[in-house]
Amino acid sequence: MNQPEFDRYSASYLDLLKDPVRDFFAGKEPGFFHTRKRDLIRDYFRNKRIDPTGHDFLDIGCGKGELLSLLSHDFASCAGCDPSPAMIRSTQGFDLQVQSGLGGVPFDDARFNFVTAVCVYHHVPPAHRLGLTREAYRVLKPGGVFGIIEHNPLNPATRLIVGRTPVDANAVLLSASETCRWMRMAGFHIDQLRYFLYVPQFAYRRIGRKIESWLGKIPFGGQYALFGIKAITHND
Ligand SMILES: C[S@@+](CC[C@H](N)C(=O)[O-])C[C@H]1O[C@@H](n2cnc3c(N)ncnc32)[C@H](O)[C@@H]1O
């Protein structure tokens, strides 16, 4: 069997992500990109007046588990999976499983209320993207939410950074409309699309949070988050 791509990057992962534009954006907070995602997920549930503390959460392609750690107190349980054993090796305290092959998510049907895939799909060959989305659908409970967060190919800074980052050598970026298409084809109802990462860390902590919420529908943020809901049918 081929070695998972990210096993090669795992030992020097943070060094491989270093980039002057990326580092300027993250400022003095190396975990800035992950905390932005945590804030965005919290805003999503808060705006819908949903308290997720009784919910079960799965992060597909969890890598080194940063998002799981940041959200560990927001959910009743947190689980992760990734095809790269080396990436998840440093993560502890969660239900972590290695994914085999290109598609299968190693959890039972209808187990989770909330599933994410963060900066994963651009590493998944286009022919396997629908299969992965169907797997997310399968492991969600009816009424559950799938959140895909991706690099925005319409943002020039994002394209510049991805183009020169070693771990993105094989990346194929996907637009929000392509992501919407996979979600719809897998059976999800599209609930919300939000663009973010307009302002760097030093501005975000002052007034940037407000600015970002105003710009959420403008399709030029560095990344976007798409949330889809698995319908509740009469048989459920
Ligand atoms: C750029 S890293 C992102 C890791 C983490 N989600 C984060 O935001 O820090 C991409 C991750 O996707 C994983 N990956 C690649 N192909 C995948 C697939 N078909 N299904 C799930 N994860 C995959 C890689 O092993 C890697 O850990």
The ligand as a Gaussian input file, in Angstrom:
#p B3LYP/6-31G(d) Opt

LIG

0 1
 C       -3.687000      20.519000       5.349000
 S       -3.960000      19.165000       6.407000
 C       -5.277000      19.802000       7.427000
 C       -5.340000      19.133000       8.750000
 C       -6.392000      19.723000       9.714000
 N       -7.719000      19.497000       9.219000
 C       -6.140000      21.180000       9.957000
 O       -6.969000      22.011000       9.604000
 O       -5.083000      21.498000      10.529000
 C       -4.846000      18.031000       5.380000
 C       -5.167000      16.720000       6.073000
 O       -6.086000      16.002000       5.239000
 C       -5.756000      14.644000       5.321000
 N       -6.338000      13.941000       4.152000
 C       -5.832000      13.781000       2.931000
 N       -6.669000      13.044000       2.159000
 C       -7.739000      12.757000       2.933000
 C       -8.968000      12.029000       2.726000
 N       -9.245000      11.438000       1.566000
 N       -9.843000      11.940000       3.744000
 C       -9.576000      12.537000       4.935000
 N       -8.441000      13.224000       5.185000
 C       -7.540000      13.339000       4.200000
 C       -4.239000      14.639000       5.363000
 O       -3.702000      13.418000       5.832000
 C       -3.953000      15.826000       6.275000
 O       -3.846000      15.461000       7.627000

